[in-house]
């Protein structure tokens, strides 16, 4: 039995802790904030409840596989509601496309926009399903130790897709710019532009159209609560308000951590905190990756988020609503090419109270608004206010209703908060983008190359950003720890 100290309590940390405890280890989690969940926390105010972090529940099979590893089911911990419609996408004033809960219905919506596109969509989705079976049921459960992990008979047949892009493949088949936007949207969860994302990642389209979009009753935080309860039932101890200030080493071996000024011994240290930040807890000579390494990496966006309480229900929107009425390429340039605040941002809105009565008091509406941004961008209260007014004005125009005077309160979260709350590198929200040169074995390693008994997990490591990959990351690192110790 090993004494294992886990830094952070997000999805990957909780997953790893559960696996390590199941294997018979003594596992203790240290979380700097006052509640567990990492970036997946809650905001409660005036009877409203908001998920601060993730709001999309995709790939239910990954969650089922995780809980199944412990003889459990997600339904033992939370109730899932399949959304219908899954989401809607606005392209102009009262001009939107609704994505419903079956491929058959989605094909009809496509055919209406571009005659003949439904046949192409079915073919595209067959390929996406094939990729999903290869990637999510196999490849992503490999720890990124060797490039040979990617070499299988199945991937050999797909080699061309690793050197083409989602953008190229979608545009080969579809001409309608609205349909192209919808097909490119899912890979944004991977944190990179569709023009920089390998075509193999079309498996995200299967996650979208094939499996559907869900909402856990009481919000995504109910998943965190379920994972916490599972971990605790396995013997994991959790300390909140426990800020890790240093990783203690001797002779290039991790031997403990300093928490709130107190030295705590441990056989193994596992960090689910920001990878870059974790290495700053070590002496410079023991860090694997230099500042220039991190600076050259392609990071997924940060975000400006608003959590808004409205005094009446909002019309003409679904639970998830995307606003793609402006030029995506211009906004993408402001994130990836020439970092700046976008002149006309795309944005996303979630209204969980459309599905879940617990999100808002009766007769009121909870709204979450998100603008993707370049990490490290200037963040001031004045800029936040300017962009709230900007997207609210567009929201009113596009959905034909007045909402500004219906705001009871709003809270915001942006780059500075990602840094202060999560020690996030440059305030990124989603981690390291999944580009071709940042895939699998090319990502920061789960196991330190310089410090014995030090491991990492989460969105900056293998397999990548997103909630399902975080669960997988926790399983992968727990397996490495068991194998090497």
For each residue, the residues with C-beta under 8 A, 3 or more apart:
1: 24 25 26
2: 25 26 267 268 481 485
3: 25 26 28 265 266 267 268
4: 17 20 25 26 27 28 266 267 268 269 270 481
5: 28 30 256 257 264 266 268 269 270
6: 9 13 16 17 20 27 28 29 30 270 271 272
7: 13 30 244 257 269 270 271 272 273 278
8: 13 29 30 31 32 38 271 272 273 458
9: 6 13 14 29 31 36 37 38 228 238 240 272
10: 13 14 37 38 39 40 272 458 470
11: 14 15 38 40 223 224 227 467 470 471 474
12: 15 16 272 457 458 459 470 471 473 474 477
13: 6 7 8 9 10 16 17 29 38 270 272 457 458 474
14: 9 10 11 17 18 29 36 224 227 228 231 474
15: 11 12 18 19 66 227 457 470 471 472 473 474 475 478
16: 6 12 13 19 20 270 272 457 473 474 475 477 478
17: 4 6 13 14 20 21 27 29 231 236 474
18: 14 15 21 22 70 227 230 231 234 236 474
19: 15 16 22 23 69 474 475 478 479
20: 4 6 16 17 23 25 27 270 478 481 482
21: 17 18 24 25 26 27 231 234 235 236
22: 18 19 69 70 234
23: 19 20 478 482
24: 1 21
25: 1 2 3 4 20 21
26: 1 2 3 4 21 235
27: 4 6 17 20 21 231 235 236 237
28: 3 4 5 6 236 237 238 239 266
29: 6 8 9 13 14 17 36 231 236 237 238 239
30: 5 6 7 8 239 242 243 244 257 259
31: 8 9 35 36 38 238 239 240 241 242
32: 8 241 242 243 244 273 423
33: 41 240 241 421
34: 240 241
35: 31 41 42 240
36: 9 14 29 31 224 228 238 240
37: 9 10 40 41 42 53 221 224
38: 8 9 10 11 13 31 41 53 272 422
39: 10 52 53 54 422 429
40: 10 11 37 51 52 53 54 220 221 223 224 467
41: 33 35 37 38 52 53 221
42: 35 37 49 50 51 52 219 221
43: 48 49 50 52 307 411
44: 48 49 50
45: 48 50 307 309 409 411
46: 309 361 408 409
47: 360 361 364
48: 43 44 45 307 309 359 360 361 364 366
49: 42 43 44 218 219 358 359 360 366
50: 42 43 44 45 219 307 352 359 366 368 411
51: 40 42 54 55 219 220 221 352 368
52: 39 40 41 42 43 305 307 413
53: 37 38 39 40 41 220
54: 39 40 51 57 220 467
55: 51 220 320 350 352 368
56: 189 213 320 467
57: 54 60 63 80 213 214 215 216 220 223 467
58: 189 207 208 211 213 214 466 467 468
59: 62 63 136 207 211 468
60: 57 63 64 74 80 211 214
61: 64 65 136 211
62: 59 65 66 136 468 471 472
63: 57 59 60 66 67 74 223 468 471
64: 60 61 67 68 73 74
65: 61 62 68 69
66: 15 62 63 69 70 471 475
67: 63 64 70 72 73 74 76 77 226 230
68: 64 65 71 72 73
69: 19 22 65 66 475
70: 18 22 66 67 230 234
71: 68
72: 67 68 76 77 230
73: 64 67 68 76
74: 60 63 64 67 77 78 80 223 226
75: 78 79 80
76: 67 72 73 226
77: 67 72 74 222 223 225 226 227 229 230
78: 74 75 216 217 218 222 223 225 226
79: 75 216 217
80: 57 60 74 75 214 215 216 217
81: 214 215 216 217 355 356
82: 101 212 213 214
83: 86 87 101 212 213 214 215 318 319 320 355
84: 100 101
85: 88 98 99 100 101 318
86: 83 99 100 101 208 212 213 320
87: 83 99 213 318 319 320 321 322
88: 85 96 97 98 99 317 318 320 321 322
89: 96 97 99 178 181 182 185 321 322 323 324
90: 95 96 321 322 323 324 325 398 399
91: 95 96 97 178 181 324 325
92: 95 325 398
93: 397 398 400
94: 316 398 399 400
95: 90 91 92
96: 88 89 90 91
97: 88 89 91 109 113 178 182
98: 85 88 109 318
99: 85 86 87 88 89 106 109 182 208 209
100: 84 85 86 105 106 109
101: 82 83 84 85 86 105 212
102: 105 106
103: 106 107 121 122 125 209 210
104: 107 108
105: 100 101 102 108 109
106: 99 100 102 103 109 110 121 209
107: 103 104 110 111 118 121 122
108: 104 105 111 112 118
109: 97 98 99 100 105 106 112 113
110: 106 107 113 114 117 118 121 179
111: 107 108 114 115 116 117 118
112: 108 109
113: 97 109 110 117 176 178 179
114: 110 111 117 174 175 176 179
115: 111
116: 111 119 120
117: 110 111 113 114 120 121 173 174 176 179
118: 107 108 110 111 121 122
119: 116 122 123
120: 116 117 123 124 173 174
121: 103 106 107 110 117 118 124 125
122: 103 107 118 119 125 126
123: 119 120 126 127 173
124: 120 121 127 128 169 170 173 183 202 205
125: 103 121 122 128 129 205 206 209 210
126: 122 123 129 130
127: 123 124 130 131 202
128: 124 125 131 132 202 203 204 205 206 209 210
129: 125 126 132 133 203 206 210
130: 126 127 133 134
131: 127 128 134 135 158 161 200 201 202 203 206
132: 128 129 135 136 137 203 206 207 210
133: 129 130 136 137 138
134: 130 131 137 138 139 152 154 155 158 203
135: 131 132 138 139 140 200 201 203
136: 59 61 62 132 133 139 140 203 207 468
137: 132 133 134 141
138: 133 134 135 141 142 152 154
139: 134 135 136 142 149 150 152 155 440
140: 135 136 463 469 472
141: 137 138 472 475 476
142: 138 139 145 149 150 440 476
143: 149 446 462 476 477 479 480
144: 149 440 441 443 445 446 461 462 463 476
145: 142 149 441 445 480
146: 149 441
147: 150 151 440 441
148: 151
149: 139 142 143 144 145 146 440 441
150: 139 142 147 155 440 441
151: 147 148 155 156
152: 134 138 139 155 156
153: 156 157
154: 134 138 157 158
155: 134 139 150 151 152 158 159
156: 151 152 153 159
157: 153 154
158: 131 134 154 155 161 162 200
159: 155 156 162 163
160: 163 164 199
161: 131 158 164 169 198 199 200 202
162: 158 159 198 199 200 436
163: 159 160 198 436
164: 160 161 168 169 198 199
165: 168 169 194 195 196 197 198 199
166: 169 170 183 184 187 194 195 197 198 199 201 202
167: 170 171 184 193 194 195 197
168: 164 165 171 172 195 199
169: 124 161 164 165 166 172 173 199 202
170: 124 166 167 173 174 180 183 184 194
171: 167 168 174 180
172: 168 169
173: 117 120 123 124 169 170
174: 114 117 120 170 171 179 180 183
175: 114 180
176: 113 114 117 179 180
177: 180 181
178: 89 91 97 113 181 182 324
179: 110 113 114 117 174 176 182 183
180: 170 171 174 175 176 177 183 184
181: 89 91 177 178 184 185 324 328
182: 89 97 99 178 179 185
183: 124 166 170 174 179 180 186 205
184: 166 167 170 180 181 187 188 194 328
185: 89 181 182 188 208 322 324
186: 183 189 204 205 207 208
187: 166 184 190 192 194 197 201 204
188: 184 185 191 194 372
189: 56 58 186 204 430 465 466
190: 187 197 201 204 300 433 434 464 465 466
191: 188 299 300 301 430 431 432 433 434 464 465
192: 187 196 197 298 300 336 433 434 435
193: 167 196 197 332 336
194: 165 166 167 170 184 187 188 197
195: 165 166 167 168
196: 165 192 193 298 336 433 435 436
197: 165 166 167 187 190 192 193 194 201 434 435
198: 161 162 163 164 165 166 201 435 436 439
199: 160 161 162 164 165 166 168 169 202
200: 131 135 158 161 162 203
201: 131 135 166 187 190 197 198 204 434
202: 124 127 128 131 161 166 169 199 205 206
203: 128 129 131 132 134 135 136 200 206 207
204: 128 186 187 189 190 201 207 208
205: 124 125 128 183 186 202 208 209 210
206: 125 128 129 131 132 202 203 209 210 211
207: 58 59 132 136 186 203 204 210 211
208: 58 86 99 185 186 204 205 211 212 213
209: 99 103 106 125 128 205 206 212
210: 103 125 128 129 132 205 206 207
211: 58 59 60 61 206 207 208
212: 82 83 86 101 208 209
213: 56 57 58 82 83 86 87 208 320
214: 57 58 60 80 81 82 83
215: 57 80 81 83 219 319 352 355 356
216: 57 78 79 80 81 219 220 222 223
217: 78 79 80 81 222 356 358
218: 49 78 221 222 356 358
219: 42 49 50 51 215 216 222 352 356 358 359
220: 40 51 53 54 55 57 216 223 224 467
221: 37 40 41 42 51 218 224 225
222: 77 78 216 217 218 219 225 226
223: 11 40 57 63 74 77 78 216 220 226 227 467
224: 11 14 36 37 40 220 221 227 228
225: 77 78 221 222 228 229
226: 67 74 76 77 78 222 223 229 230
227: 11 14 15 18 77 223 224 230 231
228: 9 14 36 224 225 231 232 238
229: 77 225 226 232 233
230: 18 67 70 72 77 226 227 233 234
231: 14 17 18 21 27 29 227 228 234 236 238
232: 228 229 235 236 237 238
233: 229 230
234: 18 21 22 70 230 231
235: 21 26 27 232
236: 17 18 21 27 28 29 231 232
237: 27 28 29 232
238: 9 28 29 31 36 228 231 232
239: 28 29 30 31 242 259
240: 9 31 33 34 35 36
241: 31 32 33 34 260
242: 30 31 32 239 259 260
243: 30 32 259 260
244: 7 30 32 247 257 258 259 273 281
245: 257 258 259 260 261 281
246: 257 258 281
247: 244 254 256 257 269 271 278 281 282 451 454
248: 254 255 256 257 258 263
249: 252 253 254 255 282 283 286 451
250: 253 255
251:
252: 249 286 450 451 452
253: 249 250 451 452 453
254: 247 248 249 266 268 269 448 451 452 453 454
255: 248 249 250 265 266 453
256: 5 247 248 263 264 265 266 269
257: 5 7 30 244 245 246 247 248 263 264 266 269 281
258: 244 245 246 248 261 262 263 264
259: 30 239 242 243 244 245 262 264
260: 241 242 243 245
261: 245 258
262: 258 259
263: 248 256 257 258
264: 5 256 257 258 259
265: 3 255 256
266: 3 4 5 28 254 255 256 257 269
267: 2 3 4 453 485
268: 2 3 4 5 254 453 454 455 481 485
269: 4 5 7 247 254 256 257 266 453 454 455
270: 4 5 6 7 13 16 20 455 456 457 477 481
271: 6 7 8 247 275 278 454 455 456 457 458
272: 6 7 8 9 10 12 13 16 38 456 457 458 474
273: 7 8 32 244 277 278 422 423 458
274: 277 278 422 423 424 425 458 460
275: 271 278 279 289 425 444 456 458 460 461
276: 279 280 289 294 425 460
277: 273 274 280 281 423 424 425
278: 7 247 271 273 274 275 281 282 456
279: 275 276 282 287 288 289
280: 276 277 287
281: 244 245 246 247 257 277 278
282: 247 249 278 279 286 287 451
283: 249 286 287
284: 287
285:
286: 249 252 282 283 450 451
287: 279 280 282 283 284 290 450
288: 279 444 445 448 449 450
289: 275 276 279 293 294 444
290: 287 293 294
291: 294 295
292: 295 296
293: 289 290 296 297
294: 276 289 290 291 297 425
295: 291 292
296: 292 293
297: 293 294 432 438
298: 192 196 336 432 433 435 438
299: 191 375 425 426 428 431 432 433
300: 190 191 192 428 429 430 431 432 433 459 465
301: 191 335 372 373 374 375 428 429 430
302: 372 373 374 375 376 377 414 415 418 424 426 427 428 429
303: 370 371 372 373 413 414 429
304: 370 371 373 379 384 387 412 413 414 415
305: 52 368 369 370 371 412 413 414
306: 367 368 369 370 388 410 411 412
307: 43 45 48 50 52 366 367 368 410 411 412 413
308: 366 367 368 369 407 409 410
309: 45 46 48 360 364 365 366 367 407 408 409 410
310: 313 314 360 364 365 366 367 403 406 407 408
311: 364 406 407 408
312: 363 364 365 406
313: 310 353 363 364 365
314: 310 317 351 365 367 399 401 403
315: 399 401
316: 94 399 400 401
317: 88 314 321 349 351 354 399
318: 83 85 87 88 98 321 351 354
319: 83 87 215 350 351 352 354 355
320: 55 56 83 86 87 88 213 348 349 350
321: 87 88 89 90 317 318 348 349 350 351
322: 87 88 89 90 185 346 348 349
323: 89 90 346 347 348 349 391 394 395 398
324: 89 90 91 178 181 185 328 346
325: 90 91 92 394 398
326: 330 331 344 345 346
327: 330 331 344
328: 181 184 324 331 332 346
329: 332 333
330: 326 327 333 334 342 343 344
331: 326 327 328 334 335 342 344 345 346 372
332: 193 328 329 335 336 337
333: 329 330 336 337 338
334: 330 331 337 338 339 340 341 342 343 373 374
335: 301 331 332 339 342 372 373 374
336: 192 193 196 298 332 333 339 374
337: 332 333 334
338: 333 334
339: 334 335 336 374 375 376 377
340: 334 374 377
341: 334 373 377 378 383 387
342: 330 331 334 335 345 346 371 373
343: 330 334
344: 326 327 330 331
345: 326 331 342 371 372 387 390 391
346: 322 323 324 326 328 331 342 371 372
347: 323 369 370 371 391 394
348: 320 321 322 323 369 370
349: 317 320 321 322 323 367 368 369 370 395
350: 55 319 320 321 367 368 370
351: 314 317 318 319 321 354 365 366 367 368
352: 50 51 55 215 219 319 355 356 359 360 366 368
353: 313 356 357 359 360 364 365 366
354: 317 318 319 351 365
355: 81 83 215 319 352 359
356: 81 215 217 218 219 352 353 359
357: 353 360 362
358: 49 217 218 219
359: 48 49 50 219 352 353 355 356 366
360: 47 48 49 309 310 352 353 357 364 365 366
361: 46 47 48 364
362: 357
363: 312 313
364: 47 48 309 310 311 312 313 353 360 361 408
365: 309 310 312 313 314 351 353 354 360
366: 48 49 50 307 308 309 310 351 352 353 359 360
367: 306 307 308 309 310 314 349 350 351
368: 50 51 55 305 306 307 308 349 350 351 352
369: 305 306 308 347 348 349 388 391 395
370: 303 304 305 306 347 348 349 350
371: 303 304 305 342 345 346 347 387 391
372: 188 301 302 303 331 335 345 346
373: 301 302 303 304 334 335 341 342 377 414 415
374: 301 302 334 335 336 339 340 377
375: 299 301 302 339 415 425 426 427 428 429
376: 302 339 415 426 427
377: 302 339 340 341 373 374 415 427
378: 341 383
379: 304 383 384 414 415 416 427
380: 383 384
381: 384 385
382: 385 386
383: 341 378 379 380 386 387
384: 304 379 380 381 387 388 412 414
385: 381 382 388 389
386: 382 383 389 390
387: 304 341 345 371 383 384 390 391
388: 306 369 384 385 391 392 410 412
389: 385 386 392 393
390: 345 386 387 393 394
391: 323 345 347 369 371 387 388 394 395
392: 388 389 395 396 403 404
393: 389 390 396 397 404
394: 323 325 347 390 391 397 398
395: 323 349 369 391 392 398 399 403
396: 392 393 399 400 401 402 403 404
397: 93 393 394 400
398: 90 92 93 94 323 325 394 395
399: 90 94 314 315 316 317 395 396
400: 93 94 316 396 397
401: 314 315 316 396
402: 396 405 406
403: 310 314 392 395 396 406 407
404: 392 393 396 407
405: 402
406: 310 311 312 402 403
407: 308 309 310 311 403 404 410
408: 46 309 310 311 364
409: 45 46 308 309
410: 306 307 308 309 388 407
411: 43 45 50 306 307
412: 304 305 306 307 384 388
413: 52 303 304 305 307 417 418
414: 302 303 304 305 373 379 384 417 418 427
415: 302 304 373 375 376 377 379 418 419 426 427
416: 379 419 420 427
417: 413 414 420 421 427
418: 302 413 414 415 421 422 424 427 428 429
419: 415 416 422 423 424 426 427
420: 416 417
421: 33 417 418 424
422: 38 39 273 274 418 419
423: 32 273 274 277 419
424: 274 277 302 418 419 421 427 428 429
425: 274 275 276 277 294 299 375 428 460
426: 299 302 375 376 415 419
427: 302 375 376 377 379 414 415 416 417 418 419 424
428: 299 300 301 302 375 418 424 425 431
429: 39 300 301 302 303 375 418 424
430: 189 191 300 301 433 459 465 466
431: 191 299 300 428 458 459 460 464 465
432: 191 297 298 299 300 438 443 444 459 460 464 465
433: 190 191 192 196 298 299 300 430 438 465
434: 190 191 192 197 201 438 439 464 465
435: 192 196 197 198 298 438 439
436: 162 163 196 198 439
437: 442
438: 297 298 432 433 434 435 442 443
439: 198 434 435 436 442 443 464
440: 139 142 144 147 149 150 443 462 463
441: 144 145 146 147 149 150 462
442: 437 438 439
443: 144 432 438 439 440 460 461 462 463 464
444: 275 288 289 432 456 460 461
445: 144 145 288 448 449 456 461 462
446: 143 144 455 456 457 461 462 473 476 477 480
447: 454 455 456 477 480 484
448: 254 288 445 451 452 454 455 456
449: 288 445
450: 252 286 287 288
451: 247 249 252 253 254 282 286 448 454
452: 252 253 254 448
453: 253 254 255 267 268 269 485
454: 247 254 268 269 271 447 448 451
455: 268 269 270 271 446 447 448 477 480 481
456: 270 271 272 275 278 444 445 446 447 448 460 461 477
457: 12 13 15 16 270 271 272 446 461 470 473 474 476 477
458: 8 10 12 13 271 272 273 274 275 431 461 470 473
459: 12 300 430 431 432 464 465 466 469 470 473
460: 274 275 276 425 431 432 443 444 456
461: 144 275 443 444 445 446 456 457 458 473 477
462: 143 144 440 441 443 445 446 473 476
463: 140 144 440 443 469 472 473 476
464: 190 191 431 432 434 439 443 459 469
465: 189 190 191 300 430 431 432 433 434 459 469
466: 58 189 190 430 459 469 470
467: 11 40 54 56 57 58 220 223 470 471
468: 58 59 62 63 136 471 472
469: 140 459 463 464 465 466 472 473
470: 10 11 12 15 457 458 459 466 467 473 474
471: 11 12 15 62 63 66 467 468 474 475
472: 15 62 140 141 463 468 469 475 476
473: 12 15 16 446 457 458 459 461 462 463 469 470 476 477
474: 11 12 13 14 15 16 17 18 19 272 457 470 471 477 478
475: 15 16 19 66 69 141 471 472 478 479
476: 141 142 143 144 446 457 462 463 472 473 479 480
477: 12 16 143 270 446 447 455 456 457 461 473 474 480 481
478: 15 16 19 20 23 474 475 481 482
479: 19 143 475 476 482 483
480: 143 145 446 447 455 476 477 483 484
481: 2 4 20 268 270 455 477 478 484 485
482: 20 23 478 479 485
483: 479 480
484: 447 480 481
485: 2 267 268 453 481 482
